[in-house]
Amino acid sequence: MRQERIVFMGTPEISKVYLQSLIDHQYNIIATYTQPPRKQGRGMQVQKSPVHPLSLEHNIPVYHPENFASLESIDELKKLKPDLVVVMGYGLLFPKSILQIPLHGCINIHISLLPRWRGAAPIEHAILNGDEKTGVSIFLIEEKLDAGPIIATQEIYIKKNINKKDLTSELNTLGTALLINTLPDLLDNKISAQKQDETNATYAKKITPELRRINFNNEVNTVYNQIRAFTPKPSAWFIVNNERFNIIRCSMKICEAEASTIMNSQFHIGCKNGIIIPEIIQREGKKSMTIEEFLKGFIFDAGQKVNG
């Protein structure tokens, strides 16, 4: 077990994978930082972040400051005397005063090939854009978002039909291995960081409901990528008969079709240059169901327009 004092900072479900990997490889995690418990879900119950209970399970102290603007939160981290801060999906920006505390700095694990897709939703945007490859980058944090020098990176090709859930799983396997393989050299000062090329920077903006709304007047490949990018959650959606539907899984076919139109009794939906073939669909407020189940209970007409 290495003795360097490591603080882990992360909040969402994806962060748990990296914390667990550090624990499994017996790194000395002296504390975790995560977002404070907040009201969530339909019942608005106060819930801890996914990282919080995992930390407590392993007797790791948990801190959750609202921000790092106060001297109190800065002094709190200083007292921990970290050699390294490892960040994965924490959700707070760090002032220079925080970045200067750890002996080996603060590193961030980002799920893209930086400088492409800096920001909040790199996996979704890689699929939305039809990228052929993506990967994981580990970089030294600077004050500018996702712009610090890169210390390690690895790429994978994006399978043509893969969705967000499965691509995330593949990237996490890649990312945890990259982190564990990189840390020894980083802690032994054997790594030289490479500056990012700012001319190639792109930004993955936050996902909004409108970004998930399907416009079946678009090219069929564009629509197919949009559905895959949000599968299974929060999922892409459209409206028919003033009712909202989510497409959880589908396939596509290149063919002649009338855009934004239900083409047949199987609920195939026309786009520019092809059709979307729903396989799992969800009516608003209902559980998802197979298209066969859906067809038994939803009345529509072939040739009917979809409102997008």
PEWO-V911010 format. One record per helix or strand of 3 or more residues. SS is the DSSP state (~ for helix, > for strand). FROM is the first residue (numbers start at 1). LEN is the number of residues. Records with the same first field share a line. If there is no record, write none. Layout:
# PEWO-V911010
SS: FROM-LEN, FROM-LEN
This chain:
# PEWO-V911010
>: 6-5, 29-5, 38-3, 45-3, 61-3, 84-5, 106-5, 133-8, 150-8, 236-5, 243-12, 268-5, 274-10, 288-3
~: 13-12, 50-8, 71-10, 96-4, 122-7, 164-24, 198-3, 209-4, 220-10, 291-7
